[in-house]
Amino acid sequence: MAHYFTERPGAASRPGAVDLVLPDLHLRLETDSGVFSPERVDVGTRVLLESVPPPPQEGDLLDLGCGYGPIALTMAARAPRATVWAVDVNRRSVELTARNAQAARLDKVRSVHVDEVPDDVRFRAIWSNPAIRIGKQALHDMLTRWLTRLTPDGVAYLVVQRHLGSDSLQRWLGEQGWQASREASRAAYRILKVTP
């Protein structure tokens, strides 16, 4: 799993599938080796999806670091009139998310490489289980790049493990001028709410 944040994973393809079961949604998702958490929906992702309020019903929404798409597809199912941008550096992840969205008939999901989102798109919501293991500076650069694209009334929800630095990340976000608060805490994960 160490290289799920590379553009073209070196791991040989080993297709699989997982079930995403939430109170309001049940999806069968295609997975593969070389992407984040291919054996099961990650606990942090589940905590995020079970804890955040519904996304805005219109406008552009972002799943930052989409993997095979559980967050993006949940956003799209909960906000069918919104456009959901599912972005990842990992091309295999982008392809899986596109196939999973098509299979689920969620046609407002735009699954693209991080560098393919038009510069003028602004997001009313960002949901992310960010790739903490890319390193602190790379994480800070990534969050700065995308959080600055929130609309004035936009909100981001980030899920971060407590022992992987959720509290220090919350402090750093505040130091950069964002409003960052702890929205929820469960199973050693924190949900950080970030607003401009």
Secondary structure per residue as TSV (DSSP state, phi and psi in degrees):
chain	resnum	aa	ss	phi	psi
A	1	M	-	360.0	-13.0
A	2	A	T	-59.7	-23.4
A	3	H	T	-114.0	25.9
A	4	Y	T	-68.6	-14.1
A	5	F	T	-100.1	20.9
A	6	T	S	-95.3	157.6
A	7	E	S	-67.2	-44.4
A	8	R	S	-125.7	96.7
A	9	P	-	-57.7	139.8
A	10	G	-	-81.1	-16.3
A	11	A	S	-65.1	135.8
A	12	A	-	-61.8	144.9
A	13	S	-	-63.5	129.6
A	14	R	-	-135.8	83.4
A	15	P	-	-59.6	146.1
A	16	G	E	-152.1	-169.0
A	17	A	E	-152.4	150.5
A	18	V	E	-134.2	158.8
A	19	D	E	-104.4	130.2
A	20	L	E	-102.8	110.7
A	21	V	E	-117.6	114.0
A	22	L	E	-123.9	164.1
A	23	P	T	-54.6	-31.9
A	24	D	T	-109.4	6.6
A	25	L	E	-160.5	140.5
A	26	H	E	-137.0	116.0
A	27	L	E	-126.8	139.8
A	28	R	E	-97.1	120.1
A	29	L	E	-114.8	130.6
A	30	E	E	-73.4	135.9
A	31	T	E	-129.0	179.8
A	32	D	-	-162.8	163.8
A	33	S	T	-67.3	160.3
A	34	G	T	80.9	5.8
A	35	V	S	-121.6	168.1
A	36	F	S	-68.7	128.8
A	37	S	S	49.2	59.2
A	38	P	T	-73.4	-14.7
A	39	E	T	-86.0	-25.5
A	40	R	S	-164.0	159.4
A	41	V	-	-67.0	123.3
A	42	D	-	-56.6	143.9
A	43	V	H	-59.0	-42.1
A	44	G	H	-60.6	-43.0
A	45	T	H	-60.6	-43.8
A	46	R	H	-62.9	-43.8
A	47	V	H	-59.5	-43.2
A	48	L	H	-59.1	-51.5
A	49	L	H	-67.3	-25.2
A	50	E	H	-91.0	-7.3
A	51	S	H	-112.8	-28.1
A	52	V	S	-83.1	153.1
A	53	P	-	-69.9	165.9
A	54	P	-	-57.5	146.9
A	55	P	-	-74.1	162.7
A	56	P	-	-54.8	144.1
A	57	Q	S	-83.3	-9.1
A	58	E	S	-142.9	165.9
A	59	G	S	97.2	-164.8
A	60	D	E	-103.4	131.6
A	61	L	E	-120.8	156.0
A	62	L	E	-131.1	131.3
A	63	D	E	-105.1	107.5
A	64	L	E	-90.8	113.7
A	65	G	S	82.7	62.9
A	66	C	-	-72.6	-19.3
A	67	G	T	56.5	-134.6
A	68	Y	T	-92.3	6.4
A	69	G	S	109.1	9.8
A	70	P	H	-60.5	-37.5
A	71	I	H	-72.9	-48.6
A	72	A	H	-58.9	-44.7
A	73	L	H	-68.5	-34.7
A	74	T	H	-66.4	-43.9
A	75	M	H	-58.1	-46.0
A	76	A	H	-64.5	-38.8
A	77	A	H	-68.7	-35.0
A	78	R	H	-83.3	-17.9
A	79	A	-	-136.2	71.5
A	80	P	T	-64.2	-18.1
A	81	R	T	-90.5	-11.0
A	82	A	S	-84.2	158.3
A	83	T	E	-98.1	124.4
A	84	V	E	-106.2	118.5
A	85	W	E	-91.4	119.7
A	86	A	E	-106.9	111.0
A	87	V	E	-120.4	147.2
A	88	D	E	-158.0	155.1
A	89	V	S	-79.6	-22.9
A	90	N	-	-83.9	113.9
A	91	R	H	-64.0	-34.2
A	92	R	H	-63.8	-40.6
A	93	S	H	-61.8	-45.8
A	94	V	H	-58.5	-43.8
A	95	E	H	-65.5	-42.1
A	96	L	H	-63.2	-44.1
A	97	T	H	-61.2	-42.1
A	98	A	H	-61.2	-43.9
A	99	R	H	-67.0	-40.4
A	100	N	H	-66.6	-37.7
A	101	A	H	-65.6	-41.2
A	102	Q	H	-63.8	-44.2
A	103	A	H	-63.0	-33.9
A	104	A	T	-87.1	0.7
A	105	R	T	58.8	37.9
A	106	L	-	-102.8	84.0
A	107	D	T	-82.7	1.6
A	108	K	T	-99.4	12.5
A	109	V	E	-89.7	127.6
A	110	R	E	-110.6	101.1
A	111	S	E	-94.9	111.5
A	112	V	E	-141.5	159.1
A	113	H	E	-63.1	150.6
A	114	V	G	-55.1	-28.0
A	115	D	G	-89.2	5.8
A	116	E	G	-108.7	7.9
A	117	V	S	-84.1	126.2
A	118	P	-	-54.8	140.9
A	119	D	T	-62.1	-25.2
A	120	D	T	-88.4	-1.4
A	121	V	-	-76.1	130.0
A	122	R	-	-119.0	147.9
A	123	F	E	-111.3	132.0
A	124	R	E	-80.4	-22.2
A	125	A	E	-152.3	144.1
A	126	I	E	-126.1	126.4
A	127	W	E	-116.7	134.4
A	128	S	E	-154.9	141.4
A	129	N	-	-107.6	82.0
A	130	P	-	-67.6	152.1
A	131	A	-	-75.5	81.8
A	132	I	G	-58.4	-34.4
A	133	R	G	-74.7	0.4
A	134	I	G	-73.6	-10.2
A	135	G	-	106.8	151.6
A	136	K	H	-60.9	-46.9
A	137	Q	H	-65.9	-43.5
A	138	A	H	-63.1	-39.1
A	139	L	H	-63.1	-47.2
A	140	H	H	-61.4	-42.1
A	141	D	H	-62.0	-43.8
A	142	M	H	-63.1	-47.7
A	143	L	H	-65.3	-40.0
A	144	T	H	-60.8	-44.2
A	145	R	H	-57.1	-42.6
A	146	W	H	-95.1	-35.1
A	147	L	H	-65.8	-28.6
A	148	T	T	-68.9	-10.1
A	149	R	T	-98.0	8.6
A	150	L	E	-68.5	143.8
A	151	T	E	-68.0	162.4
A	152	P	E	-54.3	-32.3
A	153	D	E	-99.6	11.8
A	154	G	E	-76.4	163.4
A	155	V	E	-144.4	141.6
A	156	A	E	-115.4	143.3
A	157	Y	E	-122.0	121.2
A	158	L	E	-116.9	134.7
A	159	V	E	-105.1	128.4
A	160	V	E	-140.9	134.4
A	161	Q	E	-65.1	140.6
A	162	R	G	-58.7	-45.5
A	163	H	G	-78.6	-3.7
A	164	L	G	-103.2	15.7
A	165	G	T	102.7	26.9
A	166	S	H	-61.4	-39.7
A	167	D	H	-69.8	-40.9
A	168	S	H	-68.9	-33.8
A	169	L	H	-66.2	-41.1
A	170	Q	H	-60.5	-42.3
A	171	R	H	-62.8	-44.8
A	172	W	H	-61.3	-43.8
A	173	L	H	-58.1	-43.7
A	174	G	H	-62.8	-39.9
A	175	E	H	-64.7	-26.5
A	176	Q	T	-84.7	-3.1
A	177	G	T	103.1	0.8
A	178	W	-	-87.1	152.8
A	179	Q	E	-83.0	117.7
A	180	A	E	-128.1	122.9
A	181	S	E	-134.7	158.5
A	182	R	E	-85.8	115.2
A	183	E	E	-83.9	-36.4
A	184	A	E	-158.8	162.3
A	185	S	E	-147.0	125.4
A	186	R	E	-159.9	139.3
A	187	A	T	52.4	43.1
A	188	A	T	70.2	12.5
A	189	Y	E	-112.2	147.2
A	190	R	E	-115.3	140.3
A	191	I	E	-103.1	116.2
A	192	L	E	-97.1	130.0
A	193	K	E	-100.3	126.2
A	194	V	E	-125.1	128.2
A	195	T	E	-131.4	157.2
A	196	P	-	-62.0	360.0
